[in-house]
Amino acid sequence: MLTRLRTALAVAMLTVATYALAVESAGSHPDTYVVQKGDTLWDIAGRFLKKPWLWPEIWQANPQVANPHLIYPGDVLSLAYLDRLAVEPGPREEAPVGAVPLSDIEPFLKNLRVVDSFEHLPYVVAFEDNRLRGSAGHAAYVRNLASAEVGQRYAVVRPTVRFAQPRNTQDLLPTGRTTPGDGSLWKEYVPPTDRNEFLGYELAQVNVGTITAAPAGDIQVATLTLEDSNGKEVRPGDRLIPVEAQPYDLQFFPHAPAQMPAELRVLAVADAISSGGPRDGIALSAGAPDGIDNGTVVSLWRNSTRVNDRVTGGATSRMDDRFTGGGVALPEEYAAHAMVFRTFDKVSYALVMDGVKPVRIGYSARHPDAQ
């Protein structure tokens, strides 16, 4: 598992978009190379060219390769002329290589989604035996599910965040109300403009269940038997939505964004207050209409800050990162790369794949080749 994961992370760390660069040789190379199990064009370009993200040069030079993600063990790459590579098909006895399978990253994904509203959704009002919480095997009683039929399966979701920019992203209670005092969690999000836009509500899946009794007569609630022993405890106020058969793609092809949104920021870190690292999920402030799709890779950067010059500046007890009066501007700093795994209209979710420092709310996202 760890070996497969390392391979998946290596593939997803960066992808290219620099198609105009000339092919450069990394030095001596054989005339041919036979594709091995686990190889990708990324790996091969890194081995025989100076930059692994030049793999599209290999693909573009080979019109007979319809899909660059479908090279097979046994394929023979000709390296005799790096300005005109050719592929000789090999035996098709094994599956193609090149994608990041869902199984390699699924343990780290959070089942999150973004909706425009949730107040209309049916919700949990109580549990059997007057329990305060519910878990696997318990019965939860649900209001506003008059059309429920026995055997239907539902996901239990919890409103967690109201996404907006530039400043008023807010944490939510299970009832959907704003968490008191939550504004202090977002004060380091420095907006690039004065735009103020609502982006949606985050719903986090906490459990799943099956309807075992529908409302009838004076009974106004449906009975939902909870099933997920690995899920979180269900609380009154949690909402219900139909179970999605396949919430994630079965495989991901890492690539640079087709177009880079003018403003792309880290909105939140899943299950964390303000920062995260490799294998953590993050929310980004752009979605499908902005050119972000599953597999998109971005680099994440700490924004430029100003610090007090303690030699020439005045005395202050203010922390440097919070310094706003004059001072000295510091350069932006690279933090990590992340790959998008789920996309909505105005928000997308990405998995931090590698990094040199923690990723924080408000960090900007750029092209994966940004320097």
SULZIPE-V447860 format. One record per backbone hydrogen bond with DSSP energy under -1.0 kcal/mol. NH is the residue of the N-H (numbers start at 0). CO is the residue of the C=O. E is the energy in kcal/mol with one decimal. If there is no record, write none. Layout:
nh:NH co:CO e:E
nh:NH co:CO e:E
This chain:
nh:4 co:0 e:-2.5
nh:5 co:1 e:-2.6
nh:6 co:2 e:-2.1
nh:7 co:3 e:-2.5
nh:8 co:4 e:-2.9
nh:9 co:5 e:-2.3
nh:10 co:6 e:-2.1
nh:11 co:7 e:-1.9
nh:12 co:8 e:-1.2
nh:18 co:16 e:-1.8
nh:25 co:47 e:-2.1
nh:32 co:76 e:-2.5
nh:34 co:74 e:-3.4
nh:38 co:35 e:-2.2
nh:43 co:39 e:-2.4
nh:44 co:40 e:-2.7
nh:45 co:41 e:-2.1
nh:46 co:42 e:-1.6
nh:47 co:43 e:-2.3
nh:48 co:44 e:-2.3
nh:53 co:50 e:-1.7
nh:54 co:51 e:-1.2
nh:56 co:53 e:-1.8
nh:58 co:54 e:-1.8
nh:59 co:55 e:-3.4
nh:60 co:56 e:-1.6
nh:61 co:58 e:-1.8
nh:64 co:61 e:-2.4
nh:65 co:63 e:-1.1
nh:69 co:66 e:-2.1
nh:70 co:96 e:-1.0
nh:73 co:34 e:-2.6
nh:74 co:71 e:-2.3
nh:75 co:87 e:-2.7
nh:76 co:32 e:-3.6
nh:77 co:85 e:-2.8
nh:78 co:30 e:-3.8
nh:83 co:80 e:-1.9
nh:87 co:75 e:-2.9
nh:92 co:90 e:-1.0
nh:96 co:70 e:-2.7
nh:99 co:251 e:-3.1
nh:101 co:249 e:-2.6
nh:103 co:100 e:-1.4
nh:104 co:101 e:-1.2
nh:105 co:101 e:-2.7
nh:107 co:104 e:-1.9
nh:108 co:105 e:-1.4
nh:111 co:109 e:-1.8
nh:112 co:202 e:-1.6
nh:114 co:200 e:-2.4
nh:120 co:117 e:-1.9
nh:123 co:237 e:-2.8
nh:124 co:140 e:-3.1
nh:125 co:140 e:-1.2
nh:127 co:138 e:-2.0
nh:129 co:126 e:-1.3
nh:130 co:127 e:-1.6
nh:133 co:233 e:-1.9
nh:136 co:225 e:-2.8
nh:137 co:134 e:-2.4
nh:139 co:223 e:-3.1
nh:140 co:125 e:-3.0
nh:141 co:221 e:-2.8
nh:142 co:122 e:-2.6
nh:147 co:144 e:-1.7
nh:150 co:210 e:-2.7
nh:151 co:148 e:-2.0
nh:153 co:208 e:-2.5
nh:154 co:240 e:-3.3
nh:155 co:206 e:-3.0
nh:156 co:238 e:-2.8
nh:157 co:203 e:-2.2
nh:159 co:201 e:-2.3
nh:161 co:169 e:-3.2
nh:162 co:199 e:-3.1
nh:164 co:196 e:-2.0
nh:169 co:161 e:-2.1
nh:171 co:159 e:-2.7
nh:172 co:176 e:-3.5
nh:175 co:172 e:-2.3
nh:178 co:170 e:-2.8
nh:181 co:178 e:-1.8
nh:183 co:180 e:-1.2
nh:184 co:181 e:-2.0
nh:185 co:182 e:-1.2
nh:188 co:185 e:-1.8
nh:189 co:187 e:-1.1
nh:196 co:164 e:-3.7
nh:198 co:162 e:-2.6
nh:199 co:162 e:-1.3
nh:200 co:114 e:-3.4
nh:201 co:160 e:-3.1
nh:202 co:112 e:-2.8
nh:203 co:157 e:-2.5
nh:204 co:110 e:-2.6
nh:205 co:155 e:-3.2
nh:206 co:155 e:-1.4
nh:208 co:153 e:-2.4
nh:209 co:224 e:-1.9
nh:210 co:151 e:-2.9
nh:211 co:222 e:-2.6
nh:212 co:222 e:-1.1
nh:215 co:218 e:-1.1
nh:218 co:215 e:-2.1
nh:221 co:141 e:-2.4
nh:222 co:212 e:-2.9
nh:223 co:139 e:-3.2
nh:224 co:209 e:-2.8
nh:225 co:137 e:-2.6
nh:226 co:207 e:-2.9
nh:231 co:205 e:-1.3
nh:233 co:133 e:-3.3
nh:236 co:123 e:-2.8
nh:237 co:234 e:-2.0
nh:238 co:156 e:-2.7
nh:239 co:121 e:-2.0
nh:240 co:154 e:-2.1
nh:242 co:152 e:-1.3
nh:251 co:99 e:-2.5
nh:254 co:294 e:-2.0
nh:265 co:362 e:-2.3
nh:266 co:282 e:-3.2
nh:269 co:280 e:-2.5
nh:271 co:268 e:-1.7
nh:275 co:358 e:-2.3
nh:278 co:351 e:-3.3
nh:279 co:276 e:-2.0
nh:281 co:349 e:-2.7
nh:282 co:267 e:-2.4
nh:283 co:347 e:-3.2
nh:284 co:264 e:-1.9
nh:287 co:343 e:-2.2
nh:289 co:286 e:-1.5
nh:290 co:287 e:-2.1
nh:291 co:286 e:-1.7
nh:294 co:339 e:-3.0
nh:295 co:292 e:-2.1
nh:296 co:254 e:-2.6
nh:297 co:337 e:-2.4
nh:298 co:365 e:-2.0
nh:299 co:335 e:-3.3
nh:300 co:363 e:-2.9
nh:301 co:332 e:-3.5
nh:306 co:327 e:-2.3
nh:312 co:308 e:-3.2
nh:321 co:318 e:-1.2
nh:322 co:319 e:-1.9
nh:327 co:306 e:-2.9
nh:329 co:304 e:-3.2
nh:332 co:301 e:-1.8
nh:334 co:299 e:-3.0
nh:335 co:299 e:-1.3
nh:336 co:353 e:-2.2
nh:337 co:297 e:-2.4
nh:338 co:350 e:-2.3
nh:339 co:295 e:-3.0
nh:340 co:348 e:-2.7
nh:341 co:348 e:-1.6
nh:343 co:346 e:-2.0
nh:347 co:283 e:-1.7
nh:348 co:341 e:-3.2
nh:349 co:281 e:-2.5
nh:350 co:338 e:-2.9
nh:351 co:279 e:-2.7
nh:352 co:336 e:-2.3
nh:353 co:336 e:-1.2
nh:355 co:334 e:-2.8
nh:356 co:334 e:-1.4
nh:358 co:275 e:-3.3
nh:360 co:273 e:-2.3
nh:361 co:265 e:-2.8
nh:362 co:359 e:-2.0
nh:363 co:300 e:-1.9
nh:364 co:263 e:-3.0
nh:365 co:298 e:-3.0
nh:369 co:366 e:-2.2
